[in-house]
Each structure stands twice: as C-alpha cells, then as structure tokens.
C-alpha cells in the first residue's frame, strides 16, 4: 500500500517537473509582439468599446509594487479605461507625490485623498466615487493585471450584454517576477462559492449593480470583496455571472499577504464566515457557517434539517455478495444518525446458499424490502426496479460494497438535497487504503467521464481545496447518490436500453443538469467503497465490447457537454487520471487568435 502511494506521488512529481507551470506559461500564456498586433486588431473589431474603471485603494504601499500595479494598467492593450486611485490617509510622505504625478501623467488616471484612515472598504468606496465607467474592475496595490486583461474583459462585456459580474483565472507572482500557483477556476459554481471566494481576482462588476448594493461594507475587513460578491449574486441570474478561463491577474506573494499564506489573516476568515451567514439569512436559508474541518481557512455550511425529515429509501442492487451486503446494511444501521430510512434490496438472481439465507433473514427484518430481479444483469434496470417499489420520498442509491465512515453522512446529503434547485447529491468515497475513490465526476475526463482527484491520498486538500469543499459537479456516481423519487421518475429514470452497465449515472445526471437542476458533491458524507483499489478489474471480451458501445453512445449523445464541463477548466487536462493537471495544449484558441475564448462570438469581423 505504502509503495503504491509513493509511486503515485512520484508520478505526480515527475509530471510536474516535465510539465511545469513556467514552461506552460512560455508555451501558451505569453504575449509577444505578434500576439499584441493580433489582439489590437480584434479590439478594433469589437462592436463597441465599454469604459472600464479600475478601482485601486492605496495605503502606505511598497512604492515599487504600486508603480508596477499602475504600470500594468497603463500597459493594457485595451485603451478605454480609467484608473481610480484612493489614498487612505497614508502616513508615508512619498505616497501623495507619487499619486499626483501618476494622475498628472495621464488624464485617464484619477486620484482622491481621504482626510482620515477608514480602512480598505471605505477607501475602495472613495475610489468608486471617481468611477464613470460602465464596468468596475478591482485591483490591489501590490498586484498586476496581465496586459491583455481588459481586452478579454471588454470582449466578454460585449459578448454578454446582460452580464453583471465577470471573473477570470489568476495566479501568483513573486518579487522576482516568477509566476506560480495558477488557479484555473470552475465556471459559476454556486455551492463552491458559498465556501470559497473563487471569484476573487480578476473581478469585474457592472457599475449600476455596485451602486444598487451600496458598494463595500466596513464590517468585513479582509473579506470585503467576498461580502461584495455575495450581495451582488443575490441580484443576478446564474447566466449573468461569466467566467473568463484565462489568467488575467497576478496576485503578488509578499510576507503576511493572503497570497503568501492563507493563514496570514485569521480575521479575514472570520469576516468571511460572517458575510456568508448574512447572505444565507438574506436568502432565507437556515444554516450554520463553521470552519472547514480539514482547513480552518476554508468554510463549511451545515444546513438545518426539517423537524420532520423525509423518509429515505436506500436502494441496494446485489448479486451473490452476502458478506459485502451484510456489512453494508449493518454498517448503515450502526453508523447513520439520520432518523428515517429503510432498505430496498434488489437481488439479481443470486444463486449462493449463503446469499439466499441472508435474503430470507432480511425479508423478516424491519424496514427492509427484498425484490427479486431474475433477468440478465442490467444495472439500470436493477436501480429502476428498486426505485419503483421504494416508499421513501428520497432515494439513496448505494452499492452493496459501500460502508459509511461518519454517522452524519445521510443527514448531510439530505440537507444538501433539500436546498432550492438541487437535483442530486453525491458523497466522498474512499478506498480501504485511504485513497480517494470518488470526489465528484469530471465529464470528458478519459473520454467520457472520470472521478475528480482519483486515488489522491487521504488528507490531501486537492486542487485549491476542491477535495474538501462542497461544490457543484456535472455528475456524481450512483455508488452513493441521493435524489428525490419524484425527480428520478420525472427524468425517465436510468436508461435501461442504451446504458445497462456503464455511464447510466452520468447520463442521468447530465439529463438533470439539462433540466436546470444542480448536482452537489459533499465531502462531509464519507463512505468506504470496497471496489478493488489494488488491481484493475478483469473484463471479458464481451464486457469490453459492451463498454465501448456504451462509451460511444455517450460520446454521441453528449458530445458538446463532454467537450466542455462547466465545472472543469479548459486549461486543465482531460487525459490525466483524477484531473487537475495542466492541459498541453489548453482547449482554447491560442492567445492572439481570438479574444472570445469560450465566451461567444463578439467580433464584428475576425481576420
């Protein structure tokens, strides 16, 4: 076991060295003169050129860093901007002359001097009073904009006239200019945003929206941007929140900054939790906000269950696995604090004497229904048969080789499913050796679909904490999935005809998303999955043929979706097991070829 873990880590290390981010930047994210010419030509072809106001609060800055920040604005390939500087009564006498010189050197640069220090929210609001642009971009005094940042922002604004909030990917930069730690983000992911401010940088807001919500608030120092975004999204539809999958912002790593270490400002984490609490209260959601148990800098939402929680029918297909089935049922009974559940066991023509004895025993047990399904193996049919006879309002689909780790697993899943707009909930599944088996599903990974963070070790937070935080995915596995019976039926159940063995859960989830429902994965429901972790399962030639047929059906039915999972970034690979490694090349047009990335055709002419 230890050797395998070490081998997996060595593989990741070797891959990171050969495919370093620095090499990736050189290959795919560097703007040279050729790209500048092409981007400027495309800017000229935009149907209109919105004014973008960059808001930059200042207080006793490192002058070299501030100069670089201002310089990164002046170097923008897109020229229709204004820079709104506000000084928060800096005590450094060199700051005011620098700001006056900057304003005097370019009519697009404005500055206001506050008479007393009011901290960052008040200072940002002072800068906002200078803004006349249609859109507001936020920049910190130490950080840098990529020179093509506003070009992509403007193209996105033009291409999405109804947008209210736009955000980009980001990375970090040190004092030597080395770029590291790229955060290639999900498209709008509401469940993840409740526990992580992934909008962060670069964030752009429609100016009239900021005016409606009253700008920044003083009580959320260190997380004033998070509070702002939480209030903004309350007034927007999901399609009005647009993600640009490009690194447009470089967050400087300096000692004591949040970029250098997430533990640098504990007060910021508390401010964030207060902001989330207020957001939940404003939106009528009853919940607690606490520190994430695996990282105190992150957050966890604990939703309140109703006083009379719904009955959950736990549907378990099985065939001649008496030890696993007994272990599963006894484990659920012993390790489930949720008060209302029963079992539906769907037996697929078991022949073993031990299995028959166990099934007879279960038939006499309380809250257990045993169904016989003697047809040829068809997983979709087994699940559908169990769902048809289930008495519960909710269905928990689980495999017979799954066993709960924490008693709160089912209550956590139910509480997530009962939130508005949620269609299904998946759990975090572990192999017995402690490696992750299921951390959500990335569609397109490996051709059709693959598990996020597959085989990553226990205790690893995953890519930017995505292995330890609730979030949306395009799909979750039916090895442990919770769904309401009414939704299950309304969507036509699992596809028995085309997907009898594989991908039936993926197809079901994608149909759910197609109807506008969200899929949630929660790391607070932990179960052990005894599927073989040390060796690959052996398949007959007939099984391999069936798998290929079903994979081809999925690729034809869901070709567009498999090419672009909204919860997985096109700069990340679809070929590496577990995902979250750099894509070589990205699934985007090269820099300079097109400003629209994946955001729609926004040019009146394109070369």
Buried (B, 14 or more C-beta within 10 A) or exposed (E): EEEEBEEBEEEBEEBEEEBEBEEBBEBBBEBEEEBBEBBBBBBEBBEEBBBBBBBBBBBBBBEEBBEBBBEBBBBBBBEBBBBBBBBBBBEEEEBBEBBEEBBEEEEBBBBBBBEEBBBBBBBBBBBBEBBEBBBBBBBBBBBBBBBBBBBBBBBBBBBBEEBBBBBBBBBBBBEEEEBBEBBBBBBBBBBBBBBBBBBBBBBBBBBEBBEEBEBBBEEBBBBBBBBBBBBBBEEBEEEBBBBBBBBBBBBBBBEEBBBBEBEBBEEBBBBBBBBBBBBBEEEEBEBEBEBBEBBEBBBBBBBEBEEEBBBBBBBBBBBBBBEBBBBBBEBBEEBBEBEBBBBBBBBBEBEEEEBBEBBEEBEEEEBBBBBEBEEEEBBBBBBBBBBBEBEBBBBBBBBBBBBBBBEBBBBBBBBBBBBEEBBBBBBBBBBBBEBBBBBBBBBBBBEBBBBBBBBBBEEBBBBBBBBBBBBBBBBBBBBBBBBBBEBBEEBEBBBBEBBBBBBBBBBBBBBBBEEEBBBBBBBBBBBBBBBEBEEEEEEEEEEEEBBEBBBEBBBEBBEEBBBBBBBBBBBBBBEBBBBBBBBEEBBBEEBBBBBBBBBEEBBEEEE
